[in-house]
């Protein structure tokens, strides 16, 4: 076993299913953006690189998250909806990347302006989830972040703040679905792992035991 991970048993707690009351879903309109921030690229990447119909669904836990999503992320999608509970936005749903935004993403890719973790996170265009996932045997590994070289990327302060305030502080955590990741010793050199290790307290890898493919990364 690699010295930078430790196999763990996931906690399968029983969660009470709460059915929200007074739910309304409304379509919302946003103006087109002629540029794309690192945050916009991060959420647009699965649609730009793999499936056009990929859906992004994000909980709105505070006014900061709401403001940033409305200004930096939602303008890049054609189909955008807000879910309201008792008159308050609780979730944004986005789907179908706008043609102009896809062009911006591709131009950034060609010109070396893409968020540096994205070519590492998505190494090919084959997704790891499908009908066959239910038959998989999975193993879970916690990354020993003290054994990882931490990678501080420039111009990422706003991105870090969003992830912390939107996912970490509310206790939601962030789950990523990498592509082309084989569970081997080279993963310790991943720019994605090294970057998130600079501000996350926990990074866990979900590995298909038969193929040794990493199908998910849980970050808290």
N, C-alpha and C positions, 0 to 999 in steps of 0.2 A: 504494500500500500504506500501511496505517496505521503511524504512527511508533512505536506502543507494542507492536508484534509484529515478529517476524522469522521468515520461512519457514525451515524446517529439513527435513532428510532424516532420517526415523526410523532408528534403529539396529535392524536385523533380524538380531540375533545368533542363532546356533543353540544351543538349550538342550537339554541332555540330559534325556530323560524318565525320571524315577525312579519306579519303582513301589513304593509304601510296603509294608512288610511288617507282618504281624500287625495288620490293620485290623479294628476293631470299631465298629459304630454302635449307639448306645443312645438311646432316648427319655429325656428328662429332664423333670422337672416343676418349675415355678416358681410362686411365689405371685403373685396379681394385685396390680398397683400401682394406687393411686388418683391418681397424678400422673405426669407424663412430663417427664424432663429434656430439655435441648437434645439430648443424645446419643440418647436414646430417640426423640425426634421426628425426628432426622436419619435414622435407619435405618427408622423406621416410615413416613416420608413417601411413598415409592413405593407401598406397599401402601394407604395411606390415600387417596392422590390419584389413583392410576391403576389398577393391577392387584391385585386382592385376593390372587391366587396368587403374587405376587412373592416370590422366594426370596432371603433374605439369608444369605450364606455367608462367615464370617470366620475367618481363621487365628488361632489362639491362640498367640502367640509368647512370652508371659510370664505370670506369676501376676497381675500388675496387670490386664492385658487380660481374663483369665479372670474375675476378681472383678467388674470393672465390667460386663462383658456379662451376667453372671448376675444382677446386682442392678438394672441400669438399662435393659437392652435386651430380654433374653429373656423377662422376665415379661409383655411386651406381645404375645407371639405364642402361638398355640394349638399349633402343631406345632413342637417344639424337639428337636433331636437333638445329641448330642456324638459326634464321631469320635475314636476312641482309636487310638494306635499304641504298642505295647509298654506298655500300661497308662497312657499319658499322653494327656490331651486335646490334640489338635492343631487341631481345627476345630469351630466351632459352626454349626449350620444352623437357620434360623428361617423359618417360613412361616405365612401366614394370621393377620392381625392380629385380636386378640381384640375382640369387640364393644364391651366397656367401654373399651378403649384407643382404638378408632376414635372413640368418643364424646368421650373426653378430647381427642383431636387436633382434632376439629371444634370443640369448645368453645374451645380455645386459639386456633384460627383466627378464630372470631367475636369473641373478646374481646381480640384483639391481643396474645396471649401466646406466639405461635408464634416459634420460632427465626427471627430476621429474614432469614437467607439463604434460607429455604425458598421463600417466594413468588417470589423472584428466580430461584432455581435451577430450579423447576418452574413455568414461566409458563403452561403449558396441560397437558392430560391426555393428549396424544398422544405416545407413545414413539417414539424414533428408530431402534429396532432391530427387525428382522424378517427374513423370508426374502430380501428384496430387498437387504440390506446387502452381500452378496457381489459384487454388480455395481457397486458404487459406486467412484468414483475419489476418493481422499481426499488432502487437503493438511494438512500439520502446521505449526503456528505456535507458537513460543515467546514467551510474554509477557515483555516487558521490565519487570520489576517495579519498576524505578527510575522508570519513566514512569507508573506507576499510583498513584493516591491510595490509600494504605493506610487501611483502616477498622478501628479497634479497637472491637469490640463488648463491652459490659459483660456480666459473668456468663458468660464463655466460657473461663475459665482451665482448668476441668476438661475441657472439650471439646478444647481445644488439646493438653493433656497426653495425652489418650487418642489423638488422631490421631498425635502425634509418636511415642509409645512403641509404638503398635500397627502403624503403617504406615511412618513415615519412618525410625525407627532400625533396624528389621529390614531395611530396603531394599526393602520391598514396593511402596511408593507407593500412592496413593489415586486411583481412577478414578471420576469422577462422570459421570452421563448426564443432562445438562440437557434440558429440553423448552422449545420456543418460542424458542430462541436463534438469531438470524440473525447472521451474521458481518458486523457493521458497526461503525462507530466508537463507537456507544453502549455496546458491551460493556466498554469501558475504565472506564465508570462503574458497572459491576455491583458490587453489594455482596458477592456471592460471591467474585469475583476480588479485590476490595479487601481482604476479610477474610482470605482464605488467603494473600495477599501479605504479611501481617504476620508469618507464621511459616514459610512454605514457601520452599524455595530455588529451586524450579522449577515453573512452571505452563505446560502445553502444551495447545493447542486442536486438536482433530481436526475438520476441516471437510469436508463433502460439496461437492466442487468444482462440481457442477451446480446444486445448490439453495442453496448458501451457508449451509446449516444446520450449526451446531456440534453434533456428535453425541456428543462426549465431551471431558472435561477430565481430563488426567493431572496429578496434583499430587505433588511429592516434596519 
